[in-house]
């Protein structure tokens, strides 16, 4: 047909309407960073999330926890000049508050919502902000978890935040002003016109000073709900939120759909423990053929493994506490290498590893004995499965179990003439040592597009992919620059670029794979820094590591 075709239109089926976007609002006096996700279906409700202290990347409830919530979600970051502000002030200038409030109001206006269609959510510092903004500006729904009511006194005890909010000298009158900010609004109005859901626990070390003295202030609240947790799994301030997550989400879901749950005074959790049954259960668990070993942090540095996590014998001996020793085992083809591990503190194990009854494995952590990590020098090239051995000599216990990872990971690093690959998931953790110059395949496409050497910086860039091995994202492979000389080999990690115009002319006819990310370059196109000891003549190679394969191509020779 000779009829001209219309240009391609965007396909709405490929658009993620609920994609989280990160932006900075600059309409107010102070820039405010935030994230936003649009509502699903015809739900007309906005949930505003204020973060607590130490929130991952500055945002709480920003992982998968709110995925099922159908409302609009606005996460606001409390990071101003690199400091926390409780979303209120710096040196008692409340421009931060004005800018944050403007962001909330403009989001409401854009979505066509009223203040009755807004729920404020926060934990600890964020819980204080939810109360403060909800009471002051009339947002109807407030979901607050272990908030601080006496904000001024609290931040004065945390000098960095205190000086930022109160002023360098932290004068008492400024402390008093922030201390009264929330209680005074409650004393005057009693929370009238609001649905308030306050989550707390007497196990919270802040309960007696921050929560208990202020509960009577909610006397006029239309719908005040106090959820008090009594559970052996909640023993401190930071655990109330995680324990109550499902109930918090249930309340938010109901509010988003137009409901107003009335829970009243609710005590949740099970504080009653049959001590005799507990001892019997944990003693049986101790004598079972079981072990816990999970990796929580990992890195490869040079020829060393930096591994830390939790490893312990579960259960509890009826005869008291006994010292445990721990070691890491590398095993391959019937051969094994064993490295001693240091015992470290492990937090929150009584809730994370709850098995019928809570047990605190305070010494359940592990880490390398030396700060440099676990040395792999002397371990031959090969693929090794990692396991952890834990023994309690006084109890006659000596067990070993495969090491697993809390989250999947794939770490690849060059080290001289070697590549070290560390991978892990919920089933196993493995380490591989192999030559950094790998297979020279006829399926490899290689073109060195540019290179230069200036002083001690060497830059290379070009095309490198393998027919049949997709290169359709930045994660498809890791590239290395390798310099092999008569006496030494040096290797450096390279970056990747999305350069389809450079790559596609090299794809052979009949191959319909995607290789658009098959372009390597030194990071920032600035070159890699060569060590002073690298002077001499070298053969230059580029290697591409992907999956279990390592491909290489010759890039000529160079004199340094």
ChimeraX attribute file (.defattr): number of C-alpha atoms within 10 A of each C-alpha:
attribute: neighborCount
match mode: 1-to-1
recipient: residues
	/A:1	4
	/A:2	4
	/A:3	5
	/A:4	6
	/A:5	7
	/A:6	6
	/A:7	6
	/A:8	6
	/A:9	6
	/A:10	8
	/A:11	7
	/A:12	8
	/A:13	7
	/A:14	7
	/A:15	9
	/A:16	9
	/A:17	12
	/A:18	15
	/A:19	10
	/A:20	15
	/A:21	11
	/A:22	12
	/A:23	11
	/A:24	13
	/A:25	15
	/A:26	12
	/A:27	12
	/A:28	16
	/A:29	14
	/A:30	16
	/A:31	16
	/A:32	22
	/A:33	19
	/A:34	20
	/A:35	17
	/A:36	19
	/A:37	20
	/A:38	20
	/A:39	20
	/A:40	14
	/A:41	8
	/A:42	9
	/A:43	15
	/A:44	19
	/A:45	27
	/A:46	28
	/A:47	27
	/A:48	21
	/A:49	27
	/A:50	29
	/A:51	31
	/A:52	25
	/A:53	16
	/A:54	10
	/A:55	16
	/A:56	12
	/A:57	8
	/A:58	19
	/A:59	21
	/A:60	22
	/A:61	18
	/A:62	19
	/A:63	9
	/A:64	7
	/A:65	12
	/A:66	15
	/A:67	13
	/A:68	10
	/A:69	19
	/A:70	23
	/A:71	27
	/A:72	22
	/A:73	24
	/A:74	23
	/A:75	23
	/A:76	25
	/A:77	24
	/A:78	27
	/A:79	16
	/A:80	17
	/A:81	9
	/A:82	8
	/A:83	15
	/A:84	25
	/A:85	24
	/A:86	27
	/A:87	30
	/A:88	22
	/A:89	20
	/A:90	23
	/A:91	16
	/A:92	17
	/A:93	13
	/A:94	15
	/A:95	16
	/A:96	23
	/A:97	21
	/A:98	16
	/A:99	21
	/A:100	25
	/A:101	17
	/A:102	17
	/A:103	23
	/A:104	17
	/A:105	15
	/A:106	14
	/A:107	17
	/A:108	18
	/A:109	11
	/A:110	9
	/A:111	15
	/A:112	11
	/A:113	16
	/A:114	15
	/A:115	17
	/A:116	17
	/A:117	20
	/A:118	26
	/A:119	25
	/A:120	26
	/A:121	28
	/A:122	25
	/A:123	28
	/A:124	23
	/A:125	26
	/A:126	30
	/A:127	27
	/A:128	27
	/A:129	31
	/A:130	31
	/A:131	30
	/A:132	23
	/A:133	19
	/A:134	24
	/A:135	23
	/A:136	14
	/A:137	11
	/A:138	17
	/A:139	21
	/A:140	21
	/A:141	27
	/A:142	29
	/A:143	24
	/A:144	27
	/A:145	29
	/A:146	26
	/A:147	26
	/A:148	26
	/A:149	26
	/A:150	22
	/A:151	23
	/A:152	23
	/A:153	19
	/A:154	18
	/A:155	25
	/A:156	21
	/A:157	10
	/A:158	10
	/A:159	15
	/A:160	13
	/A:161	18
	/A:162	25
	/A:163	18
	/A:164	23
	/A:165	28
	/A:166	26
	/A:167	17
	/A:168	12
	/A:169	13
	/A:170	20
	/A:171	12
	/A:172	12
	/A:173	11
	/A:174	18
	/A:175	22
	/A:176	14
	/A:177	17
	/A:178	22
	/A:179	19
	/A:180	16
	/A:181	16
	/A:182	22
	/A:183	21
	/A:184	13
	/A:185	16
	/A:186	24
	/A:187	16
	/A:188	11
	/A:189	16
	/A:190	20
	/A:191	25
	/A:192	19
	/A:193	17
	/A:194	21
	/A:195	24
	/A:196	28
	/A:197	24
	/A:198	22
	/A:199	25
	/A:200	26
	/A:201	25
	/A:202	18
	/A:203	20
	/A:204	19
	/A:205	13
	/A:206	17
	/A:207	18
	/A:208	12
	/A:209	12
	/A:210	18
	/A:211	21
	/A:212	12
	/A:213	12
	/A:214	16
	/A:215	14
	/A:216	12
	/A:217	17
	/A:218	20
	/A:219	15
	/A:220	17
	/A:221	17
	/A:222	15
	/A:223	21
	/A:224	23
	/A:225	20
	/A:226	18
	/A:227	20
	/A:228	19
	/A:229	24
	/A:230	19
	/A:231	21
	/A:232	18
	/A:233	24
	/A:234	24
	/A:235	19
	/A:236	15
	/A:237	20
	/A:238	18
	/A:239	18
	/A:240	25
	/A:241	20
	/A:242	11
	/A:243	17
	/A:244	20
	/A:245	14
	/A:246	12
	/A:247	13
	/A:248	19
	/A:249	15
	/A:250	14
	/A:251	18
	/A:252	26
	/A:253	19
	/A:254	13
	/A:255	22
	/A:256	23
	/A:257	16
	/A:258	14
	/A:259	11
	/A:260	15
	/A:261	15
	/A:262	13
	/A:263	13
	/A:264	12
	/A:265	13
	/A:266	11
	/A:267	15
	/A:268	14
	/A:269	14
	/A:270	11
	/A:271	12
	/A:272	9
	/A:273	12
	/A:274	9
	/A:275	10
	/A:276	8
	/A:277	12
	/A:278	17
	/A:279	16
	/A:280	15
	/A:281	16
	/A:282	21
	/A:283	17
	/A:284	15
	/A:285	18
	/A:286	19
	/A:287	15
	/A:288	12
	/A:289	13
	/A:290	14
	/A:291	20
	/A:292	19
	/A:293	24
	/A:294	25
	/A:295	23
	/A:296	14
	/A:297	13
	/A:298	18
	/A:299	17
	/A:300	20
	/A:301	16
	/A:302	16
	/A:303	20
	/A:304	17
	/A:305	19
	/A:306	18
	/A:307	18
	/A:308	21
	/A:309	22
	/A:310	23
	/A:311	28
	/A:312	26
	/A:313	25
	/A:314	22
	/A:315	25
	/A:316	22
	/A:317	17
	/A:318	12
	/A:319	8
	/A:320	6
	/A:321	10
	/A:322	13
	/A:323	11
	/A:324	19
	/A:325	17
	/A:326	24
	/A:327	21
	/A:328	23
	/A:329	20
	/A:330	19
	/A:331	18
	/A:332	12
	/A:333	9
	/A:334	5
	/A:335	8
	/A:336	13
	/A:337	14
	/A:338	14
	/A:339	16
	/A:340	18
	/A:341	23
	/A:342	14
	/A:343	23
	/A:344	17
	/A:345	13
	/A:346	17
	/A:347	15
	/A:348	18
	/A:349	18
	/A:350	19
	/A:351	20
	/A:352	12
	/A:353	15
	/A:354	14
	/A:355	14
	/A:356	10
	/A:357	19
	/A:358	19
	/A:359	21
	/A:360	18
	/A:361	21
	/A:362	14
	/A:363	17
	/A:364	22
	/A:365	24
	/A:366	27
	/A:367	25
	/A:368	22
	/A:369	14
	/A:370	12
	/A:371	8
	/A:372	13
	/A:373	20
	/A:374	21
	/A:375	16
	/A:376	17
	/A:377	8
	/A:378	7
	/A:379	12
	/A:380	11
	/A:381	14
	/A:382	14
	/A:383	18
	/A:384	22
	/A:385	18
	/A:386	22
	/A:387	22
	/A:388	27
	/A:389	25
	/A:390	23
	/A:391	19
	/A:392	17
	/A:393	12
	/A:394	10
	/A:395	14
	/A:396	8
	/A:397	14
	/A:398	16
	/A:399	16
	/A:400	20
	/A:401	18
	/A:402	19
	/A:403	26
	/A:404	23
	/A:405	20
	/A:406	15
	/A:407	12
	/A:408	13
	/A:409	13
	/A:410	15
	/A:411	14
	/A:412	20
	/A:413	23
	/A:414	26
	/A:415	22
	/A:416	18
	/A:417	16
	/A:418	21
	/A:419	24
	/A:420	25
	/A:421	20
	/A:422	21
	/A:423	16
	/A:424	22
	/A:425	17
	/A:426	13
	/A:427	11
	/A:428	17
	/A:429	22
	/A:430	20
	/A:431	21
	/A:432	18
	/A:433	20
	/A:434	17
	/A:435	16
	/A:436	28
	/A:437	25
	/A:438	19
	/A:439	15
	/A:440	13
	/A:441	13
	/A:442	8
	/A:443	12
	/A:444	17
	/A:445	17
	/A:446	20
	/A:447	17
	/A:448	18
	/A:449	13
	/A:450	10
	/A:451	15
	/A:452	12
	/A:453	15
	/A:454	10
	/A:455	9
	/A:456	14
	/A:457	15
	/A:458	18
	/A:459	20
	/A:460	22
	/A:461	24
	/A:462	21
	/A:463	24
	/A:464	26
	/A:465	27
	/A:466	19
	/A:467	19
	/A:468	13
	/A:469	16
	/A:470	18
	/A:471	22
	/A:472	15
	/A:473	15
	/A:474	15
	/A:475	10
	/A:476	17
	/A:477	23
	/A:478	21
	/A:479	27
	/A:480	24
	/A:481	28
	/A:482	27
	/A:483	23
	/A:484	20
	/A:485	18
	/A:486	9
	/A:487	9
	/A:488	13
	/A:489	18
	/A:490	20
	/A:491	25
	/A:492	18
	/A:493	19
	/A:494	23
	/A:495	17
	/A:496	23
	/A:497	19
	/A:498	17
	/A:499	16
	/A:500	15
	/A:501	9
	/A:502	16
	/A:503	22
	/A:504	14
	/A:505	9
	/A:506	15
	/A:507	17
	/A:508	11
	/A:509	7
	/A:510	6
	/A:511	9
	/A:512	11
	/A:513	15
	/A:514	19
	/A:515	26
	/A:516	22
	/A:517	24
	/A:518	30
	/A:519	26
	/A:520	28
	/A:521	26
	/A:522	25
	/A:523	16
	/A:524	12
	/A:525	15
	/A:526	13
	/A:527	20
	/A:528	21
	/A:529	14
	/A:530	17
	/A:531	10
	/A:532	8
	/A:533	8
	/A:534	17
	/A:535	12
	/A:536	12
	/A:537	15
	/A:538	21
	/A:539	16
	/A:540	20
	/A:541	20
	/A:542	29
	/A:543	26
	/A:544	26
	/A:545	21
	/A:546	17
	/A:547	11
	/A:548	7
	/A:549	10
	/A:550	21
	/A:551	21
	/A:552	24
	/A:553	21
	/A:554	16
	/A:555	18
	/A:556	11
	/A:557	13
	/A:558	14
	/A:559	12
	/A:560	16
